Amino acid sequence: MNLMTGPFLTDLDTRAAIKGSLDPLGIQPIWTRFARHVVGNLTTVSNSVRDFTVLLLGYHFAERVTEDGGPEDDLAVFLKWEQLAAYARGIENEDWAFRGTERARKNALNNRRVRLSKDPRDQILGNQKMYGLWGLYTVPSRSSGLVQGNPPRLTPPGREIVEKIYLPLFTSAGFRNADRFVKLLARPEVTLDKDDEILKAVGKILKKRMRPGERDALRFHLLLGGASDRTHGNQAVLASAIEQTLDDDDWELSPSRMRHLAKLCRDKGDVGLHVADRLERIRTCEMLLAPAAALFDFLLGKDGQSIDDVSGQVRKHWGTSLNKTIDIERIRDLQGELATVSGDTEGYSRWLKTGIAMAQGDYARALNLLLEQNTAVMKARSGAAPWAELKDGKIQVRFRDEQTITLPEAEALPEYWWNPYFIDAMRSIASALRG
């Protein structure tokens, strides 16, 4: 089971409403640390090659407007270009796979014209700066060697991609060097008919399928990590393995799929052996974290019940199935990394004890340890209150996520997976760049 897939953030970002309160067990820093050994540049949401190209052009136009002395700042220019690109992709290409789909589609369907500006009423997201490409793609673009500096500017490779690939496309569409777009985006507000030649031209430039020149230029930066690849070649090996799985339409991240990727990497020399080991460490880690997260989520739905009552329900559901999936000895090998993420050996010790308790079917102890973990995590966050605690022998739930996840079936545990490790984002990039 794969629980990673979620909707694009559009009008509202529900996860932002309780900023700082999510990840009650402190799991995200753990899986992120393990993942960064093999995927150095991508994030869970930076999974669209076309969105990266929109970002490159956005920073290109922002810089040109500034150089021309235009009245609009970088952000305003960028937001208007992102809006223009969104409407062009949706209206001309029927490509609604971008951030801000709901507002853009609604505006396109309900109006004869579309308006571009930094005004919140015209933004395609509730907070386009934070949840659009500026906020979510700039960091991975920096990590990929495409953007640098403050204010953000294209690197020489990023500039070369724009000037050699995209500006000629504007010229071919009748807009030499995109000069007209620079003047357009310098205006505080732009209104376009839905059949305007501007939208048609951008739609052609941003069509769904990548051109050979785009694929060749972007593969090095997005899929392999660029010239400053922080994984020192590990990502390229993993990318090669992932590319070998692209014909599998049913592929989703799971322990067996991770093991298969590790097997493919072992054929790639010494670096491949190292990557395979890193993937096995990820698999070992996830076999602990995934059921622990599900168990804690299950507990959050048991307000007013005792630990013994809840542990009995879990035991009836899972039995001793986790004894076959949680490898305690391999978890011991993760001590250094888990202790580093936790900030001390106490955090690692708590995770190890949780794994042992779950593997032994001692769910009462596991639940108590998870309550301790939540308390420690929330205390480290400016002394925030725990999501749940015991009071007079009963579970008192203070907060629970809106989407409660039920316990997986016992027979599903060997393939149960919870965290993304940036693998799905990398696979999406690889698929889009495939020839």
C-alpha positions in Angstrom: 0.0 0.0 0.0 1.2 3.4 -0.9 -0.1 6.4 1.0 2.0 9.1 -0.5 -0.3 10.4 -3.3 -2.3 13.5 -2.6 -4.1 16.3 -4.5 -2.4 19.4 -5.7 -2.8 22.3 -3.3 -5.2 24.7 -4.9 -7.5 27.3 -3.3 -6.6 26.4 0.2 -3.7 24.5 1.7 -5.2 22.7 4.6 -1.8 21.6 5.7 -0.9 25.3 6.3 -3.8 26.0 8.6 -2.0 24.3 11.5 1.5 25.1 10.5 4.1 23.4 12.7 1.6 20.9 14.1 1.9 18.1 11.7 4.3 15.1 11.7 3.5 14.3 15.3 6.2 11.6 15.6 9.0 13.5 14.0 9.2 11.0 11.1 9.8 13.5 8.2 13.3 14.5 9.3 14.1 10.8 9.5 13.0 9.7 6.0 14.3 12.9 4.5 17.8 12.2 5.9 17.8 8.7 4.5 16.5 9.8 1.2 19.0 12.6 0.7 21.8 10.1 0.2 20.2 9.0 -3.1 18.0 12.0 -4.2 19.7 15.3 -3.6 17.7 17.9 -5.5 14.0 17.0 -5.6 11.2 17.4 -3.1 7.9 15.5 -2.8 6.1 18.2 -4.7 8.7 19.1 -7.4 7.6 16.3 -9.6 6.8 18.1 -12.9 9.4 18.8 -15.6 7.0 21.3 -17.2 6.6 23.2 -14.0 10.4 23.5 -13.8 10.4 25.0 -17.3 7.7 27.5 -16.4 9.9 28.5 -13.4 12.9 29.0 -15.6 11.0 31.3 -17.9 9.5 33.1 -14.9 12.9 34.1 -13.5 14.0 35.0 -17.0 11.2 37.4 -17.5 11.5 38.8 -14.0 15.2 39.6 -14.6 14.4 41.2 -18.0 11.6 43.4 -16.6 14.0 44.6 -13.9 16.7 45.3 -16.3 14.3 47.4 -18.4 13.4 49.4 -15.4 9.8 48.1 -15.3 7.6 49.1 -12.3 6.8 45.5 -11.3 9.0 43.6 -8.9 10.4 40.1 -9.5 7.6 38.4 -7.6 4.8 40.2 -9.4 6.3 39.4 -12.8 6.8 35.7 -11.9 3.2 35.3 -10.6 1.7 36.8 -13.7 3.8 34.5 -15.9 2.8 31.5 -13.9 -0.8 32.5 -14.3 -0.4 33.0 -18.0 1.4 29.6 -18.3 -1.4 27.9 -16.3 -4.2 29.3 -18.5 -2.3 28.5 -21.7 -1.6 24.9 -20.6 -5.2 24.4 -19.6 -7.1 26.1 -22.3 -4.8 25.3 -25.3 -3.4 21.9 -24.2 -6.1 20.5 -21.9 -3.2 20.1 -19.5 -4.5 20.8 -16.0 -1.7 19.1 -14.1 -0.2 22.1 -12.4 -0.5 23.8 -9.1 -3.6 26.0 -9.0 -5.7 23.8 -11.2 -9.0 24.5 -9.5 -9.0 28.3 -9.6 -7.5 28.4 -13.1 -10.1 26.0 -14.5 -12.9 27.9 -12.8 -11.7 31.2 -14.1 -11.3 29.8 -17.6 -14.7 28.2 -17.7 -16.7 31.0 -16.2 -15.2 34.0 -17.9 -14.6 35.1 -21.5 -11.3 36.7 -20.5 -8.6 35.9 -17.9 -6.8 38.4 -15.9 -3.2 38.3 -14.7 -1.9 40.3 -11.7 -0.4 39.8 -8.2 -3.8 40.8 -6.7 -5.0 37.9 -4.5 -8.2 37.8 -6.5 -6.2 36.9 -9.6 -3.9 34.5 -8.1 -4.4 30.8 -9.0 -3.7 29.7 -5.4 -4.8 31.0 -2.0 -1.2 32.1 -1.6 0.5 31.7 -5.0 3.9 32.9 -3.7 4.0 30.2 -1.0 2.3 27.3 -2.7 3.1 28.0 -6.3 6.3 27.5 -8.2 8.1 30.4 -6.5 7.7 28.8 -3.1 7.9 25.1 -3.9 10.2 24.9 -7.0 12.8 27.5 -6.3 14.8 25.4 -3.8 14.9 22.3 -5.9 15.9 24.4 -8.9 18.8 25.8 -6.8 19.8 22.3 -5.9 19.6 21.3 -9.5 22.0 24.0 -10.6 19.4 26.1 -12.4 18.8 29.0 -10.1 21.2 30.9 -7.8 21.6 34.1 -5.7 19.2 36.5 -4.0 17.2 37.8 -5.7 17.0 34.5 -7.5 18.5 34.5 -11.0 19.2 31.8 -13.5 22.6 30.2 -13.4 24.6 30.1 -16.6 23.2 26.6 -17.4 19.7 27.8 -16.7 20.1 30.8 -18.8 21.5 28.7 -21.6 18.5 26.5 -21.6 16.1 29.4 -21.8 18.1 31.2 -24.5 18.9 28.2 -26.7 15.7 26.3 -26.4 12.8 28.5 -25.3 13.4 31.9 -26.8 13.7 30.4 -30.3 10.3 28.9 -29.7 8.9 32.3 -28.9 10.5 33.6 -32.1 9.0 30.7 -34.1 5.6 31.5 -32.7 5.9 35.1 -34.0 7.2 36.8 -30.8 10.8 37.5 -31.5 13.0 36.9 -28.5 9.8 37.1 -26.3 10.2 40.9 -26.3 6.4 41.4 -26.3 6.0 39.2 -23.3 8.5 41.3 -21.3 6.5 44.4 -22.0 3.3 42.5 -21.2 4.5 41.2 -17.9 5.8 44.6 -16.9 2.2 45.9 -16.7 0.6 45.7 -13.3 -2.5 44.0 -14.8 -3.1 42.1 -18.0 -6.4 41.0 -19.4 -6.5 38.4 -22.3 -9.3 36.9 -24.3 -9.3 33.1 -24.0 -8.6 32.8 -27.7 -5.8 35.4 -27.7 -2.7 34.6 -29.8 -0.6 35.1 -26.6 -2.3 32.1 -25.0 -2.0 30.0 -28.2 1.7 30.7 -28.5 2.4 29.8 -24.9 0.4 26.7 -25.2 2.5 25.6 -28.1 5.7 26.3 -26.2 4.5 24.5 -23.1 2.9 21.5 -24.8 2.7 18.3 -22.7 5.3 16.3 -24.5 8.9 17.2 -24.0 10.9 18.1 -27.1 14.2 16.2 -27.6 16.2 19.3 -26.9 14.3 19.9 -23.7 14.8 16.3 -22.5 18.5 16.3 -23.2 19.1 19.7 -21.4 16.9 19.0 -18.4 17.8 15.4 -17.7 21.2 16.2 -16.4 19.9 18.8 -14.0 16.6 17.4 -12.8 17.1 13.6 -13.0 20.9 13.4 -12.3 21.2 16.3 -9.9 23.2 18.7 -12.0 26.9 19.6 -11.8 26.8 20.0 -8.0 25.1 16.7 -7.4 25.2 16.4 -3.6 24.8 12.6 -3.7 28.2 12.2 -5.5 26.9 10.0 -8.3 24.4 8.0 -6.2 21.4 9.8 -7.8 22.5 8.9 -11.4 22.7 5.2 -10.4 19.2 5.3 -8.9 17.9 7.2 -11.9 19.2 4.5 -14.2 17.4 1.9 -12.1 14.2 3.8 -12.0 14.2 4.3 -15.7 14.2 0.5 -16.1 10.9 0.4 -14.2 8.9 2.9 -16.3 7.1 0.3 -18.4 5.5 -1.1 -15.2 2.2 0.8 -15.1 1.3 -0.7 -11.7 4.5 0.4 -10.1 4.2 2.0 -6.6 6.7 2.3 -3.8 6.8 -0.7 -1.6 9.3 -2.9 0.3 9.6 -5.4 -2.6 9.9 -2.6 -5.2 12.6 -1.0 -3.1 14.5 -4.2 -3.0 14.1 -4.6 -6.7 15.6 -1.1 -7.2 18.5 -2.1 -5.0 19.1 -5.2 -7.1 19.2 -3.2 -10.3 21.7 -0.8 -8.7 24.1 -3.6 -7.7 25.0 -4.1 -11.3 26.4 -0.6 -11.5 29.9 -1.1 -9.9 31.1 0.2 -6.6 28.8 3.2 -6.6 25.9 0.9 -7.4 26.7 -1.3 -4.4 26.7 1.7 -2.2 23.3 2.9 -3.6 21.9 -0.6 -3.1 22.9 -0.5 0.5 21.3 3.0 1.0 18.1 1.7 -0.5 18.1 -1.3 1.8 18.6 1.0 4.7 15.6 3.0 3.5 13.6 -0.2 3.3 14.6 -1.2 6.8 13.7 2.2 8.2 10.3 2.3 6.5 9.3 -1.1 7.8 9.6 0.4 11.2 8.2 3.9 10.5 5.2 2.9 8.4 3.4 0.6 10.9 4.3 3.0 13.8 2.7 5.9 12.0 -0.4 3.9 11.3 -0.5 2.7 14.9 -0.3 6.2 16.3 -3.0 7.4 13.8 -5.2 4.5 15.0 -4.7 5.6 18.6 -5.8 9.2 17.8 -9.2 7.8 16.9 -9.6 6.2 20.3 -10.3 9.1 22.6 -11.5 8.0 26.0 -10.4 4.4 25.7 -7.6 2.7 27.7 -4.3 1.6 26.3 -5.2 -2.0 27.1 -8.4 -1.7 25.1 -6.7 -0.2 22.1 -3.8 -2.7 22.2 -6.3 -5.5 22.3 -7.9 -4.2 19.2 -4.5 -4.0 17.4 -3.5 -7.4 18.5 -6.7 -8.8 17.2 -6.1 -7.1 13.9 -2.4 -7.6 13.4 -1.5 -10.5 15.7 2.3 -11.0 15.5 2.6 -10.2 11.8 5.2 -7.5 12.4 7.6 -10.1 13.7 8.1 -11.1 10.1 8.6 -7.5 8.7 10.5 -5.5 11.3 14.2 -6.5 11.2 15.5 -5.5 14.7 19.1 -6.3 13.9 19.1 -4.1 10.8 17.4 -1.3 12.7 20.3 -1.5 15.2 22.6 -0.8 12.3 20.7 2.5 11.7 21.6 3.8 15.2 24.0 6.5 14.1 21.6 8.1 11.6 18.6 7.8 13.8 20.4 9.3 16.8 21.7 12.1 14.6 18.2 13.0 13.4 16.8 12.7 16.9 19.5 14.9 18.3 20.4 12.3 21.0 20.5 8.6 21.7 17.2 8.8 23.6 15.2 9.3 20.4 16.9 6.4 18.7 16.4 4.2 21.8 12.7 5.0 21.8 12.4 4.0 18.1 14.3 0.8 18.7 12.1 -0.1 21.7 9.0 0.7 19.6 10.2 -1.6 16.9 11.0 -4.4 19.3 7.6 -4.0 21.0 5.7 -4.1 17.7 7.7 -7.1 16.5 6.8 -8.9 19.7 3.2 -8.0 19.5 3.4 -5.9 22.7 1.2 -3.2 21.4 0.5 -1.7 24.8 4.2 -0.9 25.2 4.4 0.3 21.6 1.5 2.7 22.1 3.0 4.1 25.3 6.3 4.6 23.5 4.6 6.4 20.6 2.9 8.7 23.1 6.3 9.4 24.6 7.7 10.1 21.1 4.9 12.5 20.3 5.4 14.3 23.6 9.2 14.7 23.0 8.6 15.9 19.4 6.0 18.5 20.4 8.1 19.7 23.3 11.0 20.4 20.9 8.6 22.5 18.9 8.5 25.5 21.2 6.9 23.4 23.9 3.7 22.6 22.0 1.2 20.3 23.6 1.2 16.6 22.6 -1.5 15.4 20.3 -2.6 12.8 22.9 -1.7 11.7 26.4 -2.9 9.4 29.2 -5.1 11.0 31.8 -6.6 8.8 34.6 -5.7 5.8 32.6 -7.6 6.9 29.5 -6.4 8.3 26.2 -7.1 12.0 25.9 -6.8 13.2 22.3 -6.1 16.9 21.8 -5.6 16.9 18.1 -6.0 14.5 15.2 -5.4 14.8 11.5 -8.5 15.3 9.4 -7.8 12.1 7.3 -7.7 9.3 9.8 -6.0 6.2 8.4 -7.3 2.8 9.5 -4.9 0.0 10.3 -3.8 -1.9 7.3 -4.7 -5.6 7.2 -2.2 -8.0 8.6 -1.6 -9.6 5.2 -0.8 -6.1 3.7 2.0 -5.3 6.2 4.8 -6.9 4.2 4.1 -4.4 1.4 3.0 -1.5 3.6 4.6 1.9 2.8 4.0 5.3 4.2 6.7 7.9 3.3 7.9 9.1 -0.1 11.7 9.4 0.1 11.4 11.5 -3.0 11.3 8.3 -5.1 7.9 9.0 -6.7 9.0 12.6 -7.6 12.1 11.2 -9.3 10.1 8.6 -11.2 7.7 11.3 -12.4 10.6 13.3 -13.7 12.1 10.3 -15.3 8.8 9.4 -17.0 8.4 12.9 -18.4 11.9 13.0 -19.8 11.7 9.6 -21.4 12.2 9.7 -25.1 
